[in-house]
Amino acid sequence: MRSLKKPYREGLCGEVLRAAGSQHQLASLMSQPSWTHPYEANFNLGTMIWSSPVQQSSIVRLATLPQLHLAFTADLEGTVKVWNCQDEDALATLTMPRACFSLESCLTNDGPFLMVGNSEGDIYTLTVPELRGVSKVSAFKYSVDLLHCSPDKKWIFASGTHQNILPVVFLTESLLKPSEGKSPLSLSIPFPSCCRACWAPRRTGRITVMYRRGSFKKTGFTTFELMAERTGDRTDIQAHQIATFLLPLHMESPIWMGVGDGNMIVFESGPSLFLFTISGHLLQRFEDHQRTIGNLWVDSVHVLTTSMDDSLHLYMWEEEGRYPYLRSCCHLEHLGSDPAPSCYVSKAICDDMSIVCVVSRIRESSILVMYSLHM
């Protein structure tokens, strides 16, 4: 893969997207150490089209609604903001009573909603963009670390990473239209110590859960099919396990995971990215980062990885042959002389048109940045 050799101004912290092929239109970001004036540069590889003002409290959660051109952030102080990725000011701001541990957006037939999980085990459902309260559910005794809406918007998966918590799947409608005096319809999945979970983008009701078990903290993956059957006024939810496997003990336990077509699982282990089938067959391994991969984003088209080596890598799903596979596309990296960059891409989300990144300074402030992406 070729690297761009562009000089940087002295004292700047910068990232540059470099492309694996000439047909990719990507972008660059430079910012002064104070984060006060993001500097836009165009190397004929694309455009950085927007960045937020400096956020004095670090952004720790990020979600987007590409269909509405909206991004959502939550910071360390529990402040939730809605951004249209055009204006300097947020469209709406809401300070939550407890720290935000998870954030999920959902576009339904009844409109857009944002769901926030907090440190006390509560799940708030809010309108978008106003951030008005719709419902509050006390789901767990511990923090809600994971919130995921299924692609068909029928289900909401919620869990904490505490070993005593069983993941719960809610019917989305029961959170959006709560009935007074009634608990929302839900089902507990019998796999404690859940670390991550992902819905299959093209398989209605299929979810894969990553968990850790035993004194050696073995990492395993199990895949379920969910169904809801309505009989009169009664709705029954069922979960059927269809595949499971454990990783070898010698493999470093992953932190992040994603799912491809429903039969593929992608996850990091140290600086490497792996692609497995849901039954445990290794298909691919990538070595595109120098340091441990710190964040992973997966949808039906893209896979994004970010690392503390101040780099971001973009892959795309291909569907030739028996199994889908990943194709390496492009790379964003720090090209300065400082071996320990003072800023890094801590989170990234992608759609067909853009990449939204949280660029953070070590233990300090953050900015939200959007790049155009033309494949």
Secondary structure as UniProt FT lines:
FT   TURN            10..11
FT   STRAND          13..19
FT   TURN            22..23
FT   STRAND          28..31
FT   TURN            33..34
FT   STRAND          39..41
FT   STRAND          48..51
FT   STRAND          59..65
FT   HELIX           66..68
FT   STRAND          70..75
FT   TURN            76..77
FT   STRAND          79..83
FT   STRAND          92..95
FT   STRAND          100..108
FT   TURN            109..110
FT   STRAND          111..118
FT   TURN            119..120
FT   STRAND          122..127
FT   TURN            128..130
FT   STRAND          133..138
FT   STRAND          146..149
FT   TURN            151..152
FT   STRAND          155..159
FT   TURN            163..164
FT   STRAND          168..171
FT   HELIX           172..176
FT   TURN            180..181
FT   STRAND          186..188
FT   STRAND          194..199
FT   TURN            201..202
FT   TURN            204..205
FT   STRAND          206..213
FT   TURN            214..217
FT   STRAND          218..231
FT   TURN            232..233
FT   STRAND          234..246
FT   TURN            249..250
FT   STRAND          257..259
FT   STRAND          264..269
FT   TURN            270..271
FT   STRAND          272..277
FT   TURN            278..279
FT   STRAND          282..286
FT   STRAND          293..298
FT   STRAND          302..307
FT   TURN            308..310
FT   STRAND          311..318
FT   STRAND          325..333
FT   STRAND          343..350
FT   STRAND          354..361
FT   TURN            362..363
FT   STRAND          366..372
//
